[in-house]
Amino acid sequence: MRARNLHGRLAPPTLVSPSAPSYRPAWWIPGGHLRTLWGRFLRRRPRIATRQERWATSDGDFLDLVRLDAPPDRPRLIILHGLEGSARSHYAVGLMAHAHQRRWAADVMVFRSCGEQPNRLLRSYHSGETGDLAFVVQRLVSAEPDRPLLIAGVSLGGNVLLKWLGECGDAVPRQVVAAAAVSVPFDLARGSRRIGRGFSRVYQAYFLRTLRRKAVAKQRRFPDELDPHAIARARTLWEFDDVVTAPVHRFRDARDYYEQSSSLRWMAGIRVPTLLLSARDDPFLPADVLDEVAAIARRNPALHTEFVNKGGHVGFIAGTIPWHPTYYAEQRVTGFLQEQLPGAHRQPLPAAFAAHPR
């Protein structure tokens, strides 16, 4: 595989991640569910000096970005969070911390309705909504045409990222150098069914609490568009998507939404070097979906898969000493992205950070 440089020409062949760190799951956090829950409930968030900007969108709504500044000669990382996440999500803060250590600029794009204020329109965000990402990328490349852009998406945000890259194909802006997607629900229908079984129903109940609350608030503002009784009856994510996500965003039903939005169907078109990091014990997705993703990746040299047996959903906790964990996903993602940068933008980590990544 040969990557493009910032001027659209083919760069010299690059070895992808020759110095990738090895991942050894923390032995003291057993099971995919504990690895999934650890980050939300027990992980310490580093403090990073950021600022927030609100950008008006062409349809009369707005997007919030939480921004980390850096000199204009440094790369910029765009971070896409997961379902009902935000800039405060543990993985978003972790990626921000790694960007800060690498002296990159970084922006968490907060999806509509996931910020501190509800968005203005009936529409919200969903797993296949790529228009807002396209808007943010275009605004950034217009403002800073010589700054390399890197994009990392997590869970739902990873699905949005992969779908957008596949939609763009060869037309992706030349400034977008590389991407990484972590714990992606590549097949939304199978993921929706999986999260409704066994202990995974705990996660489903958590998401439904906030999704239903937002939907009820939307119904009060747009009473002719949503049925409050149908919202109250939704007991699974599939049912919620059937009565809220699909009609609001002009899909026939949940199945149509899943079919059109699943990144699995778009990945063959990706032309930017992209890391796919997932775990086979992810409680949000059947493991056999990863076999299908791997088959697509074997036919597309832009895709680089790293599917591990133990990691949970956005967990990937490492470290041999209990209560002193390290977080492999952010380390791996930013390392991969760094190695795809044009030579002038590659700078080694500070020695202290390289020796002790958080």
FENDABEL-V413106 format. One record per pair of residues at least 24 apart in sequence whose ideal C-beta (glycine too) atoms are under 8 Angstrom apart, sorted by sequence separation. I is the first residue (numbers start at 0). GAP is how many residues later the second one is. D is the distance in Angstrom with one decimal. If there is no record, write none. Layout:
i;gap;d
I;GAP;D
I;GAP;D
This chain:
i;gap;d
85;24;6.0
108;24;6.8
148;24;7.4
157;24;5.8
161;24;7.8
150;25;6.6
157;25;6.7
158;25;5.3
214;25;7.5
263;25;7.4
148;26;4.7
149;26;7.9
152;26;7.4
157;26;3.8
158;26;5.8
207;26;7.0
210;26;8.0
266;26;7.1
305;26;7.1
330;26;4.8
76;27;5.3
78;27;6.4
80;27;6.5
108;27;5.4
132;27;6.0
147;27;6.2
148;27;4.9
149;27;6.1
150;27;7.9
151;27;7.1
152;27;7.6
153;27;7.7
154;27;7.2
158;27;7.2
207;27;7.6
275;27;6.2
277;27;8.0
279;27;6.4
67;28;5.7
75;28;6.6
76;28;7.2
77;28;7.7
78;28;6.8
80;28;7.9
85;28;5.2
132;28;7.1
146;28;6.8
148;28;6.5
149;28;5.6
150;28;4.6
151;28;4.8
152;28;4.9
153;28;4.8
154;28;5.1
207;28;7.8
211;28;7.1
263;28;6.6
267;28;5.9
273;28;5.9
275;28;6.8
277;28;7.8
278;28;7.3
279;28;7.1
280;28;6.7
284;28;8.0
69;29;8.0
73;29;5.5
74;29;5.0
75;29;4.2
76;29;4.3
77;29;5.5
78;29;4.6
79;29;5.8
80;29;7.3
84;29;6.6
85;29;7.0
106;29;7.5
126;29;5.2
147;29;4.6
149;29;7.1
150;29;7.6
151;29;7.5
152;29;7.3
153;29;6.5
154;29;6.9
155;29;7.0
158;29;7.3
207;29;6.8
210;29;5.8
214;29;4.9
263;29;6.8
266;29;5.1
272;29;5.7
273;29;5.6
274;29;5.1
275;29;4.8
276;29;4.9
277;29;5.3
278;29;5.3
279;29;5.1
280;29;5.5
281;29;7.1
282;29;7.0
283;29;4.8
73;30;5.4
74;30;7.2
75;30;6.8
76;30;7.4
78;30;7.0
80;30;6.9
83;30;6.8
129;30;5.9
133;30;6.4
144;30;6.7
149;30;7.9
151;30;7.3
154;30;6.7
206;30;6.5
217;30;7.8
266;30;7.6
269;30;6.4
271;30;6.1
273;30;6.8
275;30;6.9
276;30;7.9
277;30;7.7
278;30;7.0
279;30;7.8
280;30;6.7
281;30;6.3
282;30;5.9
67;31;6.0
73;31;6.0
75;31;6.9
77;31;6.1
79;31;7.9
127;31;7.2
128;31;6.6
132;31;5.1
143;31;8.0
152;31;7.4
267;31;7.1
270;31;5.5
272;31;6.9
274;31;6.6
275;31;7.6
276;31;7.9
278;31;6.3
280;31;6.1
281;31;4.7
325;31;6.0
326;31;6.9
67;32;6.1
70;32;7.7
126;32;4.8
127;32;7.1
140;32;5.0
203;32;6.4
207;32;6.2
263;32;7.4
267;32;5.9
269;32;5.1
278;32;2.9
303;32;7.4
325;32;6.7
69;33;5.8
80;33;7.1
106;33;7.8
126;33;6.6
129;33;5.6
203;33;5.6
210;33;7.5
266;33;6.8
269;33;6.3
277;33;7.5
278;33;5.9
69;34;5.6
129;34;4.0
140;34;4.6
278;34;7.4
69;35;3.9
127;35;5.6
137;35;7.2
139;35;7.8
140;35;8.0
67;36;7.7
68;36;6.0
69;36;7.8
136;36;6.1
266;36;6.6
278;36;7.1
49;37;7.6
67;37;6.1
129;37;6.2
278;37;7.0
66;38;7.6
67;38;4.2
66;39;7.4
67;39;7.3
136;39;6.8
276;39;7.4
66;40;5.1
195;40;4.9
65;41;7.0
195;41;6.9
64;42;4.8
65;42;4.4
104;42;7.6
194;42;6.2
195;42;7.0
44;43;7.5
64;43;6.7
64;44;5.8
65;44;6.6
82;44;7.8
191;44;7.5
44;45;6.3
47;45;6.9
64;45;6.8
191;45;5.1
192;45;7.2
49;46;6.9
62;46;6.6
63;46;4.3
103;46;7.6
110;46;7.8
191;46;4.8
42;47;4.7
45;47;6.5
62;47;6.8
44;48;4.6
45;48;7.7
47;48;4.9
44;49;8.0
47;49;5.9
62;49;6.8
191;49;7.1
39;50;6.2
38;51;4.2
42;51;7.9
45;51;4.5
60;51;6.4
63;51;4.3
38;52;6.6
47;52;5.5
63;52;7.7
276;52;6.1
79;53;6.9
77;55;7.8
276;55;6.1
276;56;6.8
61;57;6.8
94;57;5.8
274;57;7.4
60;58;5.2
61;58;7.1
77;58;6.7
126;58;7.1
274;58;6.6
60;59;5.0
77;59;7.2
94;59;8.0
59;60;6.5
60;60;4.9
127;60;8.0
59;61;6.9
126;61;5.6
274;61;4.5
58;62;6.6
60;62;7.8
77;62;7.5
91;62;7.3
191;62;7.4
274;62;7.8
90;63;5.1
75;64;6.6
88;65;7.7
188;66;6.6
191;66;6.8
272;67;4.9
75;68;7.2
62;69;5.8
84;69;7.5
187;69;7.5
188;69;4.1
84;70;7.4
187;70;4.0
188;70;7.3
64;71;7.2
75;71;5.5
77;71;6.6
79;71;7.1
84;71;7.7
186;71;7.8
62;72;7.4
71;72;6.5
74;72;6.7
75;72;7.3
77;72;7.2
78;72;8.0
79;72;7.1
81;72;5.1
82;72;6.2
84;72;7.4
62;73;6.8
73;73;7.6
74;73;4.4
75;73;5.6
76;73;4.7
77;73;4.6
78;73;5.4
79;73;4.0
80;73;6.1
81;73;3.1
82;73;4.4
187;73;5.9
188;73;7.2
71;74;7.8
72;74;7.8
74;74;7.2
75;74;7.0
76;74;7.3
77;74;7.3
78;74;7.8
79;74;6.7
80;74;7.8
81;74;4.7
187;74;4.7
56;75;7.2
71;75;6.2
74;75;5.7
76;75;6.3
78;75;7.6
80;75;7.7
81;75;5.6
186;75;5.2
79;76;8.0
80;76;5.1
81;76;7.9
185;76;6.5
57;77;7.6
79;77;2.9
184;77;7.9
185;77;5.4
186;77;5.1
56;78;6.4
78;78;7.6
79;78;7.1
185;78;4.4
183;79;6.2
54;80;8.0
79;80;5.8
202;80;6.9
54;81;7.6
79;81;5.6
185;81;7.7
202;81;6.9
180;82;7.9
199;83;4.6
54;84;7.0
198;84;7.0
199;84;6.9
194;88;7.4
193;89;7.4
194;89;5.5
123;90;7.2
193;90;6.4
90;91;7.2
193;91;5.8
183;92;6.9
193;92;5.3
178;93;5.5
180;93;6.7
190;93;5.7
123;94;7.5
177;94;6.2
178;94;7.4
179;94;6.7
180;94;7.1
182;94;7.4
183;94;6.5
190;94;4.9
176;95;7.3
177;95;4.7
178;95;4.4
179;95;4.1
180;95;5.6
181;95;4.9
182;95;5.7
189;95;7.0
190;95;7.9
117;96;7.1
121;96;6.2
175;96;5.7
176;96;7.7
177;96;7.0
178;96;7.4
179;96;7.9
180;96;7.3
181;96;7.3
182;96;7.1
189;96;5.4
165;97;7.0
177;97;7.8
179;97;6.8
162;98;6.7
186;98;7.4
190;98;7.7
117;99;6.3
121;99;7.8
162;99;8.0
165;99;8.0
166;99;6.3
171;99;6.4
182;99;5.9
184;99;5.9
185;99;7.1
189;99;5.9
117;100;7.8
121;100;4.8
162;100;4.8
165;100;2.9
168;100;4.4
171;100;5.7
184;100;5.4
81;101;7.9
112;101;5.6
161;101;3.7
164;101;7.6
165;101;5.7
167;101;7.8
168;101;7.7
169;101;5.5
182;101;7.1
74;102;7.5
158;102;7.2
165;102;7.1
166;102;7.2
168;102;5.9
182;102;8.0
186;102;5.0
121;103;5.5
158;103;7.3
162;103;4.8
165;103;4.0
167;103;7.9
185;103;5.4
158;104;4.6
161;104;6.3
164;104;7.5
165;104;5.2
185;104;7.8
157;105;7.5
161;105;5.8
164;105;4.5
186;105;7.6
164;106;7.5
185;106;7.5
164;107;5.7
185;107;5.3
161;108;6.7
164;109;6.6
202;110;8.0
161;112;7.3
125;119;5.3
128;120;7.2
83;123;5.6
125;123;5.8
82;124;5.9
123;124;6.8
122;125;6.1
123;125;8.0
83;126;5.1
121;126;5.8
122;126;6.3
83;127;6.8
182;128;7.9
127;129;7.2
154;129;7.4
126;130;8.0
182;130;5.0
125;131;7.1
182;131;4.6
127;132;6.1
128;132;8.0
181;132;6.1
127;133;2.5
126;134;4.9
127;134;7.6
181;134;7.8
125;135;6.7
126;135;7.7
5;140;7.0
5;142;6.4
182;146;8.0
181;147;5.2
181;151;6.5
179;152;8.0
179;153;4.2
179;156;5.7
179;157;6.0
154;158;7.0
177;158;7.1
178;158;7.8
154;159;6.0
177;159;5.0
153;160;5.8
176;160;7.7
177;162;3.5
176;163;5.4
177;163;7.5
176;164;6.0
176;165;7.2
7;166;4.9
32;166;5.7
6;167;7.2
35;167;7.6
5;168;6.1
5;169;6.5
3;170;6.5
5;171;7.5
2;174;7.4
2;175;7.7
151;181;5.3
151;182;7.9
151;185;7.1
149;187;4.4
149;190;7.8
149;191;7.7
147;193;5.8
147;194;6.6
147;197;5.6
90;223;5.3
81;232;7.0
97;232;4.9
101;232;6.2
93;233;5.5
96;233;7.4
97;233;6.8
93;235;7.7
94;235;5.1
97;235;7.8
98;235;6.8
93;236;4.2
97;236;4.3
101;236;6.6
90;238;6.8
94;238;6.9
90;239;6.9
94;239;7.0
34;244;7.7
102;244;7.0
101;245;7.5
34;246;7.3
35;246;7.7
31;247;7.0
35;247;5.9
101;247;6.3
100;248;6.3
31;249;3.3
100;249;6.6
30;250;7.4
31;250;6.5
32;250;5.8
31;251;5.2
100;252;4.6
15;257;6.7
76;257;7.6
16;258;7.7
13;259;8.0
97;259;7.7
76;260;7.1
96;261;6.3
74;262;7.9
93;264;7.5
74;266;6.0
2;270;5.5
74;270;5.5
73;271;7.2
0;272;7.1
72;272;7.7
37;274;7.8
34;275;7.0
36;275;8.0
38;275;6.3
34;276;6.1
35;276;3.9
38;276;6.2
34;277;2.9
35;277;4.4
37;277;6.2
31;278;7.2
33;278;7.3
34;278;7.8
35;278;7.1
38;278;7.6
31;279;7.7
32;279;7.0
35;279;5.3
37;279;5.8
31;280;4.5
34;280;3.4
30;281;7.9
31;281;7.4
34;281;7.5
34;282;5.8
42;282;7.7
24;283;7.6
31;283;7.6
42;284;7.6
22;285;5.8
24;285;4.2
19;286;7.9
24;286;6.7
28;286;7.8
16;287;7.2
37;287;7.6
15;288;5.5
22;288;7.7
28;288;5.4
38;288;7.7
24;291;7.8
25;291;4.7
24;292;6.9
25;292;5.7
22;293;6.7
24;293;6.5
25;293;5.0
26;293;7.2
23;294;5.7
25;294;7.5
27;294;4.4
22;295;6.1
23;296;7.7
25;296;7.9
28;296;7.6
25;299;5.8
0;300;3.8
0;301;6.5
22;305;4.7
20;307;7.1
22;309;7.3
20;310;6.0
20;311;6.6
19;312;6.6
45;312;6.6
20;314;6.9
19;315;6.6
18;316;7.2
19;316;7.2
16;318;6.8
16;319;5.2
15;320;7.3
18;320;7.6
17;321;7.6
16;322;5.7
15;323;6.7
14;324;7.9
15;324;7.6
13;325;7.0
13;326;6.8
10;331;7.0
5;336;6.1
20;336;8.0
2;337;6.2
4;337;5.5
